[in-house]
Amino acid sequence: MLFSKSEATQLIGYLEDLLSGTGQYAHYHLNNSNYSKEITIALYDKNGCLDNFAKKYKELILSEE
C-alpha cells in the first residue's frame, strides 16, 4: 500500500497509540484524502486479544496465519 506523507504520519500516530496502550481506541481507520479507501489498524493476539472483534473478523484474521 502506498501512503502520502500525511497518511504515513497519521498511521505512525495510530500505531504508537496502539503499542503504548494509552490510546482511546482498540483500532483505527486510516482513510485516504477523499475517503474512497480505508484500512483498519489494530493489534491482535490469537491467544485472547481477539475478543473485541466480531466473529467474521476473527475468522478472517486467523485464516491469514
N, C-alpha and C positions, 0 to 999 in steps of 0.2 A: 504494500500500500504506500502511496506517495502522500506526503504531508506538506502543506505550506508552512512557513516559519511560525505563523500564529497558531496553527493547528498543532504543530510539534510542541510549542511552548505550553499549550493547554494540556496536551497529552502528558507531558512531563509533570505538570502540576497535579493532574489526576493520579498518576502513578505514585508520586510522592505521598499524597494523602492516603492512598490505599496501603502503601508499605509502612507508613508510620502508624496507621491505625487511629489517627486523630481526625480523619475526615468525617464529614457529616453523613456520607452515603456509603453503602456497600458496593455500589457500582456507579459508573458514569457513562454518559452518552456523549460521544465526540462527533459533532456534525461538521460537514464542510460549510463553506461560506453561504451557500444558498439552500442549505438544509436538504439537498437532494440525496445525500449519502450519510449514513450514520454507522458508527461502530460502538459496541458496548464494551467497556473496560471494567474488569472485575478480577479479583483474586479468588482462587478456589483451592480446596484441598479435598481430594476424593475420600479422605478419611473422616469426613464430617462437616466440612465447611461448605458443602453444597446445600445445606438445609434451607437457605434463604432463596434458593432457585426453584422455579416451577418444575414439575416433573419432566416436561418435554425438554427443558433446557438442561436438566441434569443428565438426561439420556444422551443429548447431543454432545455435551462436554465429555462424558465418559466414553463415547464412541470415537472420539478423536485421539484417544491414547493408544 
